[in-house]
């Protein structure tokens, strides 16, 4: 009997160790062959009717976190279903002893002032989970990654606060037909070894149009990195498939004043889209909060990266002691498998509130996705603050809009674009810098001026732009150069109708 038990135990670690993306992908392939089944509407009325504030009263008891008792470097806590998080997810642990489902237990939660009676819940289930790790100081495990809602997830590096989010997939974002939100339905958490500095998470994605298998490798640090590998299987043709999507909030800022009175100068989680093209060119598109849906894109071949960034890191720019927008991370997509031909698309949605994520950026492949198609992708997401991705030359630090001094606004729009970086600082005061700026057919640049900035060693370009048709967008582009070389990234601005 003892030999038989030993043989069975010996078999279990091999089974667990063999678990991989291939196992999740087989599930995804099977799902894609079947009609989509919407998640069951089985949440109790008591949980479904929770307000945002009531839901926040339900907190996981951290002492019951997965792997805490084993004193492993990573710990996992869980989110309760309820309120806006109606659908549940299955969560499994992959360990040497095999694969087991992490059970829901109401005693693992503190229900506070939510008004929920734990004795009447039954198996309510999980909405998602969060991962903790020592990223800021020894002896305290910070929250470093969260999966919660549809296919949303986000992460933090050192000295960062949550801001923008990533998503597993974006389908038909910004189209009149309506956006589809794929969701992660099942997760597998790979038990880390003592001393491990990375955590592996697998996820199964499902929606009306696509099923997919994902592998995430979390590596927390100054820059927290999530390495993503995914395989997607289309149930039906997809009008617009957004890969490696990022979503953020932009309410108002330097280039767009607040709609009403607000003591804060700026309110945003990110202030621009940055792109490093396959040719090496860097592009910076400042964000706006448009009055109407605004979709723009950059056609590229195998870009080296793109991301949504928070370039303004001064507290004085925000003056918000609670939100601390200056500590919100950038998220940079770094492909580890070439993306090929396609476009980086930016969707900007009108929003009157700062709690709405109204900005989405993603990669759209050139070739249409047809029913039965299979796609694979691999990329890293870098969550950054102190070491942002920027060109080696110089970059845009701010874009300000409006006339200066006593000049009255006329039929033009004034911009003041600041550049800063080593390429400008190394120039002598006698060096000649040119501002090469132009507008599309709907705009006319009637005046351009450039001056050196003695405060930071950079340069400021001032523009006056006249619209041809006030009901249409104007696209502006510009960069700096001297007699020998390009000195900056490309400023690419969309001026929407007022």
N, C-alpha and C positions, 0 to 999 in steps of 0.2 A: 504493500500500500504506500509505504514511504517513497519507494522508487517511482511509482506511478505519479504521485503528487509532485515529486521533483521534476519529472519529465514534463508535466503540464505547465509548471511554473517556467521551465526553460523555454517552452514554446511561446509564451505570452510576450516577453520582451521582443522577440523577433517579429511578431505580428505588429506590435506598436511601432518598432523602429522602421518597419517597411512602409508605414503610412506616409503618403506623399501627395503632391499635387495631382498625380495620375489618378489616385483614388477619388479625389473630389471631382476631377474632370470626367470620370466615368459617370458620376451622378449627374453632372451637367449635360452630358451627351444624351443620357436617358430622358432627362427633363425636356430637352429641346425637341425630342421626337414626339412628345405628348402635348395635348392642348394645355394651355396655361390654366392653372387653378388659383383663383384669388384666395388670399389667406382667410381663414374662418373668422367670422365676426362673433367670437365667443367670449369677449371681455365683458365682465359683469357691469351692470349699470352704475354701481357704486364707484368703480374705477374709471369707467368711461366718462363719467360726468365730472371728474376732478378738474378744477381750474388750474392754471399754471402755478399759482402760489400754493395751492393744496398739494399738487404733485411734488413740488420741491420739498415738502415736509416729510416725504417718505425717503428715508436715507438708509443705505446699507450699513450694517454694523462692521466697521473696519476690522475689528478683532476676528471676524469670521472670514476674512479674505482668503481666497484660494492661495495655498502655498505659504501662508504666514507661519503656521505652526512648524513647518519644515525649515523655516529661516532661509528661504531661497532669495536670490537677489531681486526677483520680480514677484509682485503680488497682483491679484486680480479681484476687483470688487464688481458688483453687478447692479444694473438698473432695473427697477420694478416696472412692470407694465402699468399704464394708466394715463389719463389725460390725453394729450395729443399722440402719445406713443401706444397705440391700440394693439398693434400686431406684435406677436412674440417671436423670439428666436430660440433655436435649440443651441446649447453650448456643450461641448464635449472636452474632456481632458485626454490628451494623448501622452501616455506615460509607459514606463517599463512594464508595469503590471497589466497593460492593455489599454483599451479605449473605453471610457465610461462617460455617461451623460452627467453633467453637473446638475444636481437636483435643485428645484426651487423649494425654499423653506421660508415660510413667513416669519419664523423666529430670527432669521438673519437680517431682518429689517426693523428699523424704528419708524413707526408711523406718525409720531409727533402730533401736530395739530391738523392732520389731513382729514380726520373724521372717518377714516377707514377702520372697520372692525376686522381684525386679522382672523378671527374665528369663523368668518363667513366667506373667506377668500377661496379656499380650496387650492388647486394648483394654478395660480394666476400666471406664473411664468415670468421670464426675463424679457426686457426690451433691448438690452445691450449690456456692455461691460466697459470697464476702464482699467488701465494698467498702471501700476505704480513702480517707481524705481528711484534710487538715489541719484538725482541728476544735479541738484543744487548744493547739497551739503551732506556729509556723512551722518548716519543715524536717523535720517528722515526720508521716507520714500514719497517722492512727489508724484502727482498724476502726470503721466507722460504721453498717454494715448487713450482715445475713447472711440468706441463704435456705438452709435446710437441714432436710430431713425433711418429708414430706407437703406441707402448704401453710403451714408455719410460717415466720415471719420476724421479725426484731427489729432494733432500731436504738439508737443512742446519740447523745446531745447532749454538750455540753461538761461535763467533770468528772463523767461518769456511768460506771457499770459495768453490764454486762449483768444483767438480771433477768427481768422478764416478757416474754412474746412476743405477737405478733399472729398471726392465721391468715387465710388467704384466705377460708375458709368453714367453718362448723360444721354438721353434719347429724345430727339425732337425738341430740344430746348429752344424756346423763342418762336416756334412755329405756330401758325394760327390753328392748326389741328390740335394743339395742346401737348404739353410735355408729359412724357411717361417716366415714372420714377422706379427703376429697378430697385430691388431690396435684397440685402443679405438675409438669408433665411436660416442659415446654420453655420456654426463656427466650430473649429477644432483648435484648442490651445495646446501647444507642445510644451510639456513640463520642462523647465530649464534645469540645467545642471548647476550645482553649487559653483559660484564664481562666474557664471555665464554673464556676458555683456550684451547678449542679443536674445530676442524672443521671437518664435515662429508662430504665426497664426494662419490658419486656412479658413476660407469662407466659400460658401455656395451662394451664387447670385441667381435670381429668378425674376422674370417679368413677362409681359405679354409678347414682347418681341425677341427676347434673348435669354439664354441661360449661360452661366459662366462659372469658372473655377478660379480662385485667387489664392495666392500665397504671399503673405506679408512677413518681412523680416524687420523687426524693430531694433534699432541701435541708438539708444539715447546718448546724448552728450551735449556739448556746446551747440553744435548743430545736430539735432536729432534726425536720423535718416530712416526712412521706411522704404525698403526695397520691395517692389511690387512685380509679381509675375502673374499673368492672367491668360486664360484661354476662353474665348467667347464663341457661342454657337447660336446663330440667328434662327429663330422660329419662322420669321417672316421678313420681308424686305423692310429696311429702315431708311426713312428719308434723310435723317441726319444723326449719325452716331458720333457722340463726343467722348473721346478717349482721354484718360488722365485729367478729369475735370477738377477745377478748383472753384470755390464759391466764396464770395466775401461781401462786405457792406461798404458802400460809399454814400454818405448823406450830403455833406458839403465840405469844402476845403479852400485852399488858396486860390483855385481857379473858378470857384463857384460859391458865392456867399449863401448863408442860410436863408431859407424862404421866409422865416420869421425871426423875431428877436431871440437870441441865444447867447449866453455869456461865453460860450466856448468858441474859439476861433475856427476849429475844425472838428469834424466827427467822421471818422472812417477807420475801418480795420486795415485797409490797403489804399494806396493812392495811385497805383499805376500797374500796367502790364509791361513786363520786360521780356524781350525775346533775344536769344542769340541764334542767328541764322546759321545754316550750314556753311555759308560763305565766310562766316566770322563776323558779319555785321551785327551790331547791337542796335535794338530798337526800343524806344520807350514811349508808351502811349498813356498819358495821364487819364485817370478815370473821371467820369462825370455822372451826375444823377439827372438823366434827361427827362424832358416832359413827355416824351413818347418813346416807346421801345426803340432801342438803338443797337443794331447788330453790324459789326465790322469784322474784317478778317485780314490775315496776311498769308498769301500763298507762298509756300516754302517747300524745299526738298530736304528731308532729314535734318531738321533744326537740332542744334546742340543742346538747346534747353529753352524753357519759357517758365514764367511764373508771375504771381501777383505779389507785389512788394509794398512794404510800408517804409518809404525812404525817409520820411520826416521823423526823426527820433528825439525831438525836443519836447519836453513836457509843456513848455510855454506855448507850443502850437496847439495844444488840446485843452489844458487847464481842467482836466477831469480827474479828480482824485479817486473816483470809484472805477471808472472804465480803464484808465491808464492806457490809452490808445498807443502811446509811444512804445509800449512793451509788447505789442501784438507782433507775431512772427510773420516773416515772408514764407512763402511756399514755392520752392523751385523744382520744376519737373526736369529731370536729367535722364533722357532715354539711354538705356543700356542695350537696347536692340533698335537699330535704325527705324525711324518712323516712315521713311519713304516720302512719297509726294502727297501733299495735302495742304491744310491750312490751319493756322491758329486762329480760332474764332473767339471774339469777345462779345458777350451779350450784356447789355446794360439796361436795367429795368427801372422805370420810375418808382420812387418810394418816398413816402412822407415820414417814415419812421426809421430809427437807427437799429431796431431789432429785426429788421427784414434784411436777409441776404439778397441783394439786388444785382449782384455782379457775378457772372459765370464766364470762365475761360477754359478752353479745351482744344484738343487736336481732332480734326475731322479728316479721315483718309480721303484721298482723291477719288478712288473707285467706290461706287455705290455698294452698299451691303445688301445682298439679296438673300432670300430665304434659303436656308441650308448652308450658308457660308460659315467658315470657321476663321477666326482671327486669333493671333497670339501677340502679346506685347510684354515688354519688360522695361521698367523705369524705376528710378529712385525719386523720392520726394524729400527734399532737404528743407527742414523747418529752421529758419535762420533769423538772427537779429544782429549779432556783432560781426559776422563775417559774410555779408551778403554777396550774391553773384553780381558782378559789375564788370564793365570793360576795363582794360588796362590803361586806357587813355584818359577819358573824362566822361562824366555822366550828368544828367539833369538832376538838380537838387530841388528845384521848385519851379512851378508855373503859376504866375500870378496874372490876374485879369483885371483890367480897368485902367482908366486914364489917371495920370499923375499931375501933381502941381495944380494949377488953376485952369487947365484946359477943360473946356466943357465937352461932354460926350457929343459926338456928331453922328454921322452915318457909318462909323467905323467901330471896330472892337480892338482894344489895346491888349497886348500880351507882353509879359516880361519873363523871360526864361533864363534861369541861372544854371550855369555849368560849373562843375568843379572836378578836379582830379589831377593826377601827376603830370599828364601831358601839358596842362596849362601852367602848373606851378613851376615847371622847369624852364619855361620860356623867359627870355629877358624882357625887360620893359620896352625894348626897341623892336621886339618881334611883332610882325604884322599878323593879326588874326582876322580871318574872313568869316562872316556869317552867311552860309549858303542856305537860304530859306525860299520856299516857293509854295504856291497855293494851287488847288485844282481849278477847273474851269468855272466853278461857282464862286471863286474868291479872287481878290486882287490885293496884293501887298503894296500898300501905297507909301510905306515908310519903313525902313529898317535901320537900326542903330546898334552898335556894339561898343561896350566899354569894359575895361578891366576892373575887377573887383578887388580892391586893396585889402578888404577884410579877410578873405579866404584864399586869395591867389587865383580865383576863378575868373569867369567872364559872364556878363549879362547881355542878352540880346533883347531889344525892345522892338515890337512889331505893331503896325497899325494895319488892320485888315478890313477891307470893304466886301460885303456880300453882294453877289449879283442877284440871286433869288433868295429872299429872306425866309422862304418856306422850306429850303433844302439845306442839307449839311454842307459844310466847307471842310475839306481836308487840307491840313497844313503839314509840311515836313521841313526839317532843317537840321543842319549840323555845322560844326566849326572845322576850319582847316587853316593851315598856314601855307607858306609857299611850297612846302615839301610833302606834307602828309595830312591825313584826316586826324583831327584832334579829339573827336567826341563821338558818342553814340548818336543815333538819329532820333530827333524829337518828332513824333508823329501824332498830331492832335486832330481830333474830330470836333468841330464847332457845330453843335446842333442848333436848330432854330430856337429862338428865345420864346 
